[in-house]
Amino acid sequence: MIIGDIVAKIRNIFQPAELTKRNGDGTLQITTAYGRIIDKVAPAYPYGFAAKAEKGTLTILCAGGNLDAVRVLPVEDSENAPELKDGDSAIYTSGGSLVVCRKDGTVELNGTQNGGVIVASELKNQLAKLTARVDAVYNALKNSPTAAQDGGAAYKGAISTALAAVTQKEDFSKIESEKVKHGTGAEK
């Protein structure tokens, strides 16, 4: 093998390509930047990630620069990619659905404009407290005695006594998760 052949093999290890079609068996047909069509190529996705791209630019790995030993690396489709910072990762579709995992530990589902995901157990706890307080007000108003000719002083005293017994006030400050945000997917 001469030096020119070695250089060509090294140069051909990574090549740009386009996804031509997806075969029924899960393999891909690709067209290299130089016009060569390669069929039945198995995609290689890191970290258990899998996608079925409709279109996009590929990077192919050619073992030893040999186009007969090709692996397809994930499809690049920067047109629909969310904005990422160093250390972030994302899964997104051409239809606008996305999941972004941020380096700071937060997760975004289709955006952040709707705030944090509700912590259901905390919401139920706080709603139970609110229900108890509303029930206590209702019972105090319904069952407080009235006295003739005292200007409502007895009624007010009875209500105040009944309401003073309700000591647990709801606190909704912890029902929204700061770690998981969600949106509608409509805004980027």
Phi, psi and omega per residue, in radians:
M1 nan 2.344 -3.127
I2 -1.634 2.905 -3.088
I3 -0.975 -0.689 -3.141
G4 -1.055 -0.668 3.107
D5 -1.177 -0.704 3.119
I6 -1.120 -0.793 3.126
V7 -1.070 -0.737 3.130
A8 -1.091 -0.724 3.130
K9 -1.144 -0.724 3.105
I10 -1.135 -0.797 -3.131
R11 -1.075 -0.571 -3.067
N12 -1.541 0.032 -3.134
I13 -1.032 -0.823 3.065
F14 -2.003 2.293 3.138
Q15 -2.410 2.571 3.004
P16 -1.350 2.629 3.124
A17 -2.715 3.000 3.069
E18 -2.130 2.520 3.061
L19 -1.310 2.063 3.133
T20 -1.534 -0.864 3.088
K21 -2.819 2.830 3.063
R22 -1.806 2.199 -3.141
N23 -1.442 2.760 -3.120
G24 -1.078 -0.409 -3.125
D25 -1.572 0.154 3.117
G26 1.603 -0.168 3.087
T27 -1.445 3.004 -3.089
L28 -2.106 2.693 2.920
Q29 -1.923 2.260 -3.099
I30 -2.215 2.770 3.043
T31 -2.125 2.115 -3.125
T32 -1.224 2.891 3.117
A33 -1.057 -0.320 -3.133
Y34 -1.740 0.176 3.034
G35 1.559 0.031 3.138
R36 -1.406 2.285 3.103
I37 -1.650 2.214 3.124
I38 -2.129 2.201 -3.074
D39 -1.924 2.799 3.074
K40 1.075 0.796 3.132
V41 -1.685 2.238 3.122
A42 -1.438 2.248 3.089
P43 -1.282 2.632 3.106
A44 -2.134 1.927 -3.123
Y45 -1.958 2.328 -3.132
P46 -1.386 2.750 2.977
Y47 1.021 0.504 3.118
G48 1.314 0.147 3.127
F49 -1.343 2.391 3.069
A50 -2.427 2.546 3.113
A51 -2.611 2.729 3.037
K52 -2.083 1.528 -3.091
A53 -1.193 2.539 3.056
E54 -1.544 -0.571 -3.141
K55 -2.795 3.014 3.048
G56 2.392 2.951 -3.128
T57 -1.509 2.438 3.125
L58 -1.968 2.756 2.879
T59 -2.057 2.232 3.135
I60 -1.904 2.515 3.096
L61 -1.847 2.097 -3.128
C62 -1.909 1.897 -3.106
A63 -1.009 2.103 3.141
G64 1.122 0.336 -3.112
G65 1.328 0.208 -3.077
N66 -1.621 2.067 -3.127
L67 -1.270 -0.046 3.049
D68 -1.612 -0.055 3.120
A69 -2.232 1.249 -2.991
V70 -1.847 2.445 2.954
R71 -2.179 2.449 3.134
V72 -1.698 2.223 3.038
L73 -1.534 2.920 -3.026
P74 -0.902 2.537 3.126
V75 -1.215 2.357 3.084
E76 -1.713 2.218 3.082
D77 -2.425 1.362 -3.043
S78 -1.180 -0.241 3.123
E79 -1.066 -0.640 -3.102
N80 -1.875 0.065 -3.056
A81 -1.231 2.381 3.049
P82 -1.308 2.839 3.108
E83 -1.299 2.206 -3.125
L84 -2.129 2.623 3.029
K85 -1.876 2.940 3.125
D86 -0.922 2.276 3.106
G87 1.589 -0.124 3.132
D88 -1.529 2.766 3.004
S89 -2.465 2.800 -3.086
A90 -2.593 2.674 2.941
I91 -2.127 2.223 -3.107
Y92 -2.581 2.746 -3.121
T93 -2.034 2.921 3.088
S94 -1.238 -0.276 3.122
G95 -1.513 -0.071 3.080
G96 1.856 -0.149 3.093
S97 -1.260 2.462 3.117
L98 -2.690 2.624 3.000
V99 -2.244 2.128 3.133
V100 -2.013 2.211 3.053
C101 -1.837 2.014 -3.087
R102 -1.581 2.647 3.130
K103 -1.017 -0.533 -3.111
D104 -1.343 0.040 3.088
G105 1.700 -0.083 3.114
T106 -1.476 2.722 3.106
V107 -2.211 2.328 3.133
E108 -2.013 2.238 3.112
L109 -1.923 1.892 3.125
N110 1.023 0.518 3.090
G111 1.993 -2.981 -3.103
T112 -2.289 -0.040 -2.993
Q113 -1.132 -0.308 3.114
N114 -1.650 0.093 3.095
G115 1.431 -2.875 -3.092
G116 -1.360 2.685 3.080
V117 -1.175 2.456 -3.127
I118 -1.258 2.330 3.052
V119 -1.484 1.750 -2.970
A120 -1.006 -0.730 -3.104
S121 -1.121 -0.691 3.118
E122 -1.201 -0.691 3.114
L123 -1.089 -0.776 3.119
K124 -1.066 -0.744 3.130
N125 -1.047 -0.827 -3.105
Q126 -1.241 -0.598 3.086
L127 -1.186 -0.594 3.079
A128 -1.110 -0.719 3.084
K129 -1.118 -0.740 3.136
L130 -1.115 -0.738 3.107
T131 -1.053 -0.756 3.132
A132 -1.095 -0.707 3.131
R133 -1.176 -0.746 3.128
V134 -1.153 -0.716 3.088
D135 -1.069 -0.682 3.127
A136 -1.139 -0.720 3.098
V137 -1.108 -0.796 3.131
Y138 -1.030 -0.849 -3.138
N139 -1.114 -0.666 3.117
A140 -1.125 -0.752 3.132
L141 -1.191 -0.659 -3.084
K142 -1.322 -0.638 -2.963
N143 -1.883 -0.019 -3.129
S144 -1.232 2.390 -3.124
P145 -1.326 2.679 3.050
T146 -2.014 2.623 3.109
A147 -2.153 2.457 -3.125
A148 -1.220 2.423 2.984
Q149 1.109 0.406 3.084
D150 -1.881 0.129 3.108
G151 1.236 0.309 3.108
G152 1.558 0.094 -3.108
A153 -1.081 -0.715 -3.133
A154 -1.164 -0.718 3.132
Y155 -1.107 -0.795 3.127
K156 -1.087 -0.744 3.136
G157 -1.108 -0.700 -3.132
A158 -1.177 -0.719 3.127
I159 -1.158 -0.778 3.140
S160 -1.039 -0.732 3.120
T161 -1.113 -0.767 -3.130
A162 -1.139 -0.723 -3.119
L163 -1.260 -0.513 3.131
A164 -1.141 -0.426 3.136
A165 -1.276 -0.304 3.137
V166 -1.541 1.750 -3.034
T167 -1.805 -0.383 -3.121
Q168 -1.509 2.016 3.095
K169 -1.797 2.423 3.135
E170 -1.157 2.625 3.127
D171 -2.376 1.851 -3.075
F172 -1.580 0.206 -3.054
S173 -1.228 -0.301 -3.065
K174 -1.960 0.241 -3.092
I175 -1.482 -0.225 -3.134
E176 -1.821 2.222 3.106
S177 -1.299 2.307 3.050
E178 -1.541 -0.188 -3.095
K179 -1.611 -0.452 -3.125
V180 -2.173 2.039 3.118
K181 -1.861 2.704 3.103
H182 -2.491 2.840 3.140
G183 -2.626 -2.928 -3.112
T184 -1.691 -0.214 -3.112
G185 1.504 -0.169 -3.081
A186 -1.346 -0.514 -3.097
E187 -1.889 2.563 3.072
K188 -1.797 nan nan
